[in-house]
Amino acid sequence: MGLVESHAGTTVQRKHYQVASSSLDAVHRAVNFILLVVVVFWLAYFASQFAHWTFVTHSWAAGILHRFGDPSVARLTGIAGLPKLWVSLILAGIFYGVMLLADHGLALAQRALWSRAPVPTLAPSAQTTPASGEALEELYRQYRQIEKSLKEAERKYCTFLSIDVAGSSTMKLHESDIDITASFRAYEDLLRQAFLATRAWKQAWTPDGVMACYLNREQAVLAAKTILTRLADFNAHENQLKTPFQIRCGANEGLVVVFEDTNIEKLVDQVVDVAGHMQKHANPDTLRVSAELCQALDDSSGFTPLDETVDSYATLEWSPRTADAHKTAPSA
């Protein structure tokens, strides 16, 4: 089979893996949601035991809690001899542990599924002895087909947004697993909401970072600004760790060979590398971009030029603090 036909067949197979991965992701979210509802139910039941106001004890919510919770509590109290007051809290802890295990197990299953997805390989005839003239001719022919395929491949002008948590390892020191998990999951939700609102095309997640791909630079920059702006409120109300979250954002854009089923994790391109380098050089709680990207924006206000270059690109940065300073600065 030729390389082009082989790539087409592999693409179809990878789409099947993509459908399976999407289905597994749906199951993942459903299991998390169901277990979270159960945890919240038992926490609410525990709290209801301390409520003595009539409008609470006679409310429909209290009725539902006791209707479904009392039989289980009575059964466990009788069988295990557990104190009735603490049964609901123990159950909430058990189901929360199950939720964490299920979350970890399903995440591993998704990664294992994609690790088995086929990738294009050279035809067997190209893997013969290098000394064979026919093998060399076949290898050259396939190289020409690769070059032709790349030239004919769809090239999209994409903007890549790289985000990570500064000092994430230090943040987790001397913290409970529950607080770490809850805080980082809430942080991930903050990012996912921003990506959804700004129509991110693709996302690639690492334990403490993410690379998002956009087909519109304005939306990519808006996502970074939204996340940075909401970070203070997130640290005040949702972060359960002693150390506040500080994030670094970097963006870059350019033409890349990318297909609908292309995973950013496997995309090798300088455009993506520069976005990651912008993020690594960014100051905490700022977005760093190249001068070219900034000049192309419809609204480049709030960006401050920097003396430092990244990969030979002149750079600028944006932060909520500098943006507010620009807004309040008196006009000339």
KAWOZI-V117157 format. One record per backbone hydrogen bond with DSSP energy under -1.0 kcal/mol. NH is the residue of the N-H (numbers start at 1). CO is the residue of the C=O. E is the energy in kcal/mol with one decimal. If there is no record, write none. Layout:
# KAWOZI-V117157
nh=NH co=CO e=E
nh=NH co=CO e=E
This chain:
# KAWOZI-V117157
nh=6 co=2 e=-2.7
nh=7 co=3 e=-2.7
nh=8 co=4 e=-2.2
nh=9 co=5 e=-2.6
nh=10 co=6 e=-2.5
nh=11 co=7 e=-2.4
nh=12 co=8 e=-1.9
nh=13 co=9 e=-2.2
nh=14 co=10 e=-2.7
nh=15 co=11 e=-1.8
nh=16 co=12 e=-1.6
nh=17 co=13 e=-1.9
nh=18 co=14 e=-2.2
nh=19 co=15 e=-2.4
nh=20 co=16 e=-2.4
nh=21 co=17 e=-2.7
nh=22 co=18 e=-2.4
nh=23 co=19 e=-2.4
nh=24 co=20 e=-2.4
nh=25 co=21 e=-2.3
nh=26 co=22 e=-2.1
nh=27 co=23 e=-2.2
nh=28 co=24 e=-2.6
nh=29 co=25 e=-2.5
nh=30 co=26 e=-2.4
nh=31 co=27 e=-2.9
nh=32 co=28 e=-2.2
nh=33 co=29 e=-2.4
nh=34 co=30 e=-2.6
nh=35 co=31 e=-2.5
nh=36 co=32 e=-2.2
nh=37 co=33 e=-2.3
nh=38 co=34 e=-2.0
nh=39 co=35 e=-2.4
nh=40 co=36 e=-2.6
nh=41 co=37 e=-2.4
nh=42 co=38 e=-2.2
nh=43 co=39 e=-2.1
nh=44 co=40 e=-2.5
nh=45 co=41 e=-2.3
nh=46 co=42 e=-2.2
nh=47 co=43 e=-2.3
nh=48 co=44 e=-2.2
nh=50 co=47 e=-1.7
nh=56 co=53 e=-1.0
nh=57 co=53 e=-2.6
nh=58 co=54 e=-2.1
nh=59 co=56 e=-1.5
nh=63 co=59 e=-1.9
nh=64 co=60 e=-2.1
nh=65 co=61 e=-2.4
nh=66 co=62 e=-2.4
nh=67 co=63 e=-2.2
nh=68 co=64 e=-2.1
nh=69 co=65 e=-2.3
nh=70 co=66 e=-1.5
nh=73 co=69 e=-2.4
nh=74 co=70 e=-2.8
nh=75 co=71 e=-2.2
nh=76 co=72 e=-2.5
nh=77 co=73 e=-2.4
nh=78 co=74 e=-2.0
nh=79 co=75 e=-2.5
nh=80 co=76 e=-2.2
nh=90 co=86 e=-2.3
nh=91 co=87 e=-2.5
nh=92 co=88 e=-2.2
nh=93 co=89 e=-2.0
nh=94 co=90 e=-2.3
nh=95 co=91 e=-2.6
nh=96 co=92 e=-2.0
nh=97 co=93 e=-2.1
nh=98 co=94 e=-2.3
nh=99 co=95 e=-2.2
nh=100 co=96 e=-2.1
nh=101 co=97 e=-2.3
nh=102 co=98 e=-2.9
nh=103 co=99 e=-2.5
nh=104 co=100 e=-2.4
nh=105 co=101 e=-2.9
nh=106 co=102 e=-2.7
nh=107 co=103 e=-1.9
nh=108 co=104 e=-2.2
nh=109 co=105 e=-2.0
nh=110 co=106 e=-2.1
nh=111 co=107 e=-2.1
nh=112 co=108 e=-2.6
nh=113 co=109 e=-2.2
nh=114 co=110 e=-2.2
nh=115 co=111 e=-1.8
nh=117 co=114 e=-1.3
nh=126 co=123 e=-2.0
nh=127 co=124 e=-2.1
nh=132 co=129 e=-1.8
nh=136 co=132 e=-2.1
nh=137 co=133 e=-2.2
nh=138 co=134 e=-2.4
nh=139 co=135 e=-2.4
nh=140 co=136 e=-2.6
nh=141 co=137 e=-2.1
nh=142 co=138 e=-2.2
nh=143 co=139 e=-2.2
nh=144 co=140 e=-2.2
nh=145 co=141 e=-1.9
nh=146 co=142 e=-2.5
nh=147 co=143 e=-2.5
nh=148 co=144 e=-2.4
nh=149 co=145 e=-2.8
nh=150 co=146 e=-2.5
nh=151 co=147 e=-1.9
nh=152 co=148 e=-2.1
nh=153 co=149 e=-1.1
nh=156 co=256 e=-2.5
nh=158 co=254 e=-2.4
nh=159 co=214 e=-2.6
nh=160 co=252 e=-3.3
nh=161 co=212 e=-3.0
nh=162 co=250 e=-3.3
nh=163 co=210 e=-2.7
nh=164 co=248 e=-1.8
nh=165 co=208 e=-1.2
nh=166 co=246 e=-3.1
nh=168 co=165 e=-1.0
nh=171 co=167 e=-1.8
nh=172 co=168 e=-1.0
nh=173 co=170 e=-1.2
nh=175 co=172 e=-1.4
nh=180 co=176 e=-2.3
nh=181 co=177 e=-2.8
nh=182 co=178 e=-2.7
nh=183 co=179 e=-2.3
nh=184 co=180 e=-2.5
nh=185 co=181 e=-2.2
nh=186 co=182 e=-2.0
nh=187 co=183 e=-2.2
nh=188 co=184 e=-2.2
nh=189 co=185 e=-2.2
nh=190 co=186 e=-2.0
nh=191 co=187 e=-1.9
nh=192 co=188 e=-2.8
nh=193 co=189 e=-2.5
nh=194 co=190 e=-1.7
nh=195 co=191 e=-2.7
nh=196 co=192 e=-2.6
nh=197 co=193 e=-2.3
nh=198 co=194 e=-1.6
nh=200 co=195 e=-2.3
nh=201 co=213 e=-2.3
nh=202 co=213 e=-1.5
nh=204 co=211 e=-2.0
nh=206 co=209 e=-2.9
nh=210 co=163 e=-2.4
nh=211 co=204 e=-2.4
nh=212 co=161 e=-3.0
nh=213 co=202 e=-3.0
nh=214 co=159 e=-2.9
nh=220 co=216 e=-1.7
nh=221 co=217 e=-2.5
nh=222 co=218 e=-2.3
nh=223 co=219 e=-2.2
nh=224 co=220 e=-1.8
nh=225 co=221 e=-2.5
nh=226 co=222 e=-2.7
nh=227 co=223 e=-2.3
nh=228 co=224 e=-2.5
nh=229 co=225 e=-2.4
nh=230 co=226 e=-2.0
nh=234 co=230 e=-2.2
nh=235 co=231 e=-2.7
nh=236 co=232 e=-1.7
nh=237 co=233 e=-1.9
nh=238 co=234 e=-2.8
nh=239 co=234 e=-2.0
nh=248 co=164 e=-2.3
nh=249 co=286 e=-2.4
nh=250 co=162 e=-2.4
nh=251 co=288 e=-2.0
nh=252 co=160 e=-1.8
nh=254 co=158 e=-2.1
nh=256 co=156 e=-2.4
nh=258 co=154 e=-1.4
nh=262 co=259 e=-1.5
nh=266 co=263 e=-1.1
nh=267 co=264 e=-1.5
nh=273 co=269 e=-2.0
nh=274 co=270 e=-2.8
nh=275 co=271 e=-1.5
nh=276 co=272 e=-1.9
nh=277 co=273 e=-2.2
nh=278 co=274 e=-2.7
nh=279 co=275 e=-1.8
nh=280 co=276 e=-2.1
nh=281 co=277 e=-1.8
nh=285 co=247 e=-3.0
nh=286 co=283 e=-1.0
nh=287 co=318 e=-2.6
nh=288 co=249 e=-2.4
nh=289 co=316 e=-2.4
nh=291 co=314 e=-2.4
nh=294 co=290 e=-2.2
nh=295 co=291 e=-2.4
nh=296 co=292 e=-1.2
nh=297 co=294 e=-1.1
nh=303 co=300 e=-1.2
nh=304 co=317 e=-3.1
nh=306 co=315 e=-2.3
nh=310 co=313 e=-2.1
nh=313 co=310 e=-1.9
nh=316 co=289 e=-2.3
nh=317 co=304 e=-2.1
nh=318 co=287 e=-2.3
nh=323 co=319 e=-2.5
nh=324 co=320 e=-2.2
nh=325 co=321 e=-1.9
nh=326 co=322 e=-2.0
nh=327 co=323 e=-1.7
nh=328 co=324 e=-2.2
nh=329 co=325 e=-1.1
